[in-house]
Amino acid sequence: MKPTMEILERIKKNSEENKDEVFTRIYRYLLRPDIYFVAYQNLYSNNGASTKGVDDDTADGFSEAKIERIIKCLEDESYQPKPFRRVYIKKPNGKMRPLGIPSFTDKLVQEAVGKEAGEKGRKEALYPGAAQSRQGTGGAEETGKE
């Protein structure tokens, strides 16, 4: 069996060469354990890996059993992300900005989905039209707020 990342790189290259083609059956690659080991490597080196979400789940709790539980939940479509932990950080102008911190398991699944969509985050592969609504704008321009 070929490594998932090798397959996804080939799909990414093919999608760049055939922009009008729709790729289906990509979800099945989320059911392969090796993509979660790659996602873990990317997350563990991040400073926020030990930041807790709404639960005590951090990168330190990573294991093959955790991957098996995630895959089982994705297979039977019972996976439910947990709510974010909300904190507020101070902006340079003195106002407070809300920040949502997901649980580590949710970060792991997000990273795996990101790998599946492509290194630069080709959201349109999973959500057609998602990237088009914000092209050329920043968040402040999009909402009309700062």
N, C-alpha and C positions, 0 to 999 in steps of 0.2 A: 504494500500500500504506500502510495506517495505521501510525503509530508503535506499537511494541509497548507502550510505557508507557500510551498512550491506551487500547488494547485491554484491558490488565490493570486499569486504573482502572475501566473499564466492567464487567468481570467481578467486581471487588471489590465494586462498588456492587450489582450483581445478587445476589451471594452474601450480602450483608448483608440484602437485602430478602427473599431466599428461602433461609433458613437450612437447610431440610431438603433442598434440591436438591443433587445431586451433580454437580460439574463435571468433565468428562472432557476429554481432548485438550489439557490445559494444557502438557504437556511440550514440545509443538511450538514454544512461544514461546521456549524455551531455545535453539532453533536459529536465532534471528534475531540478527544482530550488534548491533543498536542497544541491546539490553538490557545488553550488556557494556560499552558506552561509558558508560551511566548508572551501572552498578555501579562502573566505574573511577573516575568522578567522585566517587562517595561514598567510596571507599576511599582515593583519593590524598590527600584532605584530612585523613585520619586520621593521627595521629602514628605509628601502627604500620605505615604503608604501606611503610616502608623496612626493616622488621624481616624478617630472613631466616628461613625455615623450615628444613627439612632440606637445602635446596639454596640456590643463590645467586639464586633467583627473587625479584625485588622489583618494585615498581610501576614502576621505571625501565625494565624490560624489556617494558612494554606496547606492543603494536603490532597492526595489523590481521592480520598473519600469526599472531600468538598466538591471536586470536579465531577465525580460520579453523581452526587446529589443535584448539582446544577444541570447536568446533561439529562438526568431522569426527569426533572421538572420541565425542561425545555421539550423533551420528547412527548410528555403527556399534556403539554401546554398548561401546566399549573404554576409556572414561574411567575411570581409577583414581586416586582421590586419594592423595597421598603421606602417609606417616606424619607425625605432628606432631613438631616438635622439642620435647623436654621440658626445661623449666627450672623452678627452684624459687624462689619469692618468699617473703620473710619476712612472716608475719602479725603483727598487733599483740601477740599473746600470746607471741611468740617462736618458735612452731612454723613449719614450712615448708609452703607450699602448692604443689602441682604446677600448672604452667601449660603447656598445649599450644599451640604456635605453628605454624599451618599454612603451607604455601607460598603465595606470592602468587596463583598460578593457582587454588589451591583456595579461597582467600578470594574471588576474583573469581566463581567458580562459586557459592559459598555466597551471596554478595550478590545474584547474579542470581536464584537460587532464592528468596531472601527477598523480592525484588521481585515475583516471580511469585506467591508465597503471600500477599502483601499487606504494606503498609507496617508494620503492627503485628505481622507475623510470624504469619499465620494458618496455623500448622503443620498444623492439621487438614485444610486443603485438599489437602495432599500426603500426610499421615500421619493418617488418621482415628483419633481418640481420643488423639493424642499430648499435647495440651494438658490433657486432662481429668485425667490422673493426678497432676498437680502443682498443680491449681488451689487457691489459698489457702494454699499451703505454700511454704516456702523450701527451699533445698537441704539445710540442716542438719536440718530436720524430716523431710524425705523419706528421708534415709539414716540418721538417728538419730545422726549424727556432727557434729562441728563442724569 
